[in-house]
Amino acid sequence: MKAGRSARRCVSVFLLIVFPTGAVAQTCYAPPRPFVPTDPQDVQEYRDLIARDFETYITDIQAYFRCLEEERARAFEEAREVSEEYGRFLQITGE
């Protein structure tokens, strides 16, 4: 009988992973690093463009960090809900 319970438990966990409920995970993409030429003359020539690239990177990396924090919070909440659902499942099945 224990083997049957274990198999049902594995199937249930698999179904929770494959068919999750609730919020959809968001994908956070890290921005590309700014390019800085190695030739000092090129740096001087393109300094305004390079400075804008750095400013854009700093803005984008801050948005990336916010995205990661939001996704982390969402994932923790989902894990808490799934743990509660699993507890209810175990109570119903008598395990």
N, C-alpha and C positions, 0 to 999 in steps of 0.2 A: 504494500500500500504506500510506503514511503516513496518509492520510485515514481509512482503516479503523481503524487503531490509535488515532488521535485520537478517533474517534467511540466506540470501545469504552471508552476511558479516561473519556470524559465520562459515558457510561452507567453505568460502574462507580462513579464518584464520586457520581452522582445516586442510585444505589441505596443507597450507604452513608449518604447524607443522609436519604433517605426511609424506609429500613428499617434504622434503627440497631440495633445489638445491645448487650447489656450493661445497665448501670444506667439507670433512668429518671430524667430530669431532674426536679428539684423546682422548684416555683414559689414564689418568695419574695415576700411582699406587705408593703410598707411600711405601718406603722400610720398612722392619721390623726393629724394634728397636733391638740394640745389646743386647745380654743376658750377664749379669754379675752375676756370682755365689755369693751367700751370704757368703759362707765360705771363709775367707781370705786365707786359705791354697790352696783352689782351684783357687782362683784368681792368686796367685803366680805361681801355677803350669801351668796354662793356659794363662798367661799374654800375650804371643806373639800372640796366637790365638785371644784373646779378643781384643788386640790392632788392629789387622788386621780387625776384625769385625767392630770396631769403625771407622777406616779409610774408609772401604767400605761403611759404613752407610753415612758418611759425603759426600763422592763422589756421592752416589746414591741420597741423599736428595737434593743436588745441581741440579742434573739432573731432579729430580721431580719438583723442583721450576721452572726450565726453561720450563718444559713441561706445567705446570700450566699457566705460563705467555704466552706461545705460544697459548694455547687453549683459554685463556681470550681474547687475541688480535683477534683471529679468530672469536670468538663468537661475539665480538663487531662489527667487520666488517660485519658479516652476519646479525646482527640485523639492522645495518644501511642500508644494501641493501634491506632487507625485508621491512623496513619502507618506503623506496623510492618506492618499488614495490606496496605497499599498497596504497600509495598516488596516483600512476598512476591508480591503480584499481578503487579508489574512483572517480577520474576524469572521467574515461571512463564510469562508471556506473551512474555518475551524483549525487553522494551522498556527 
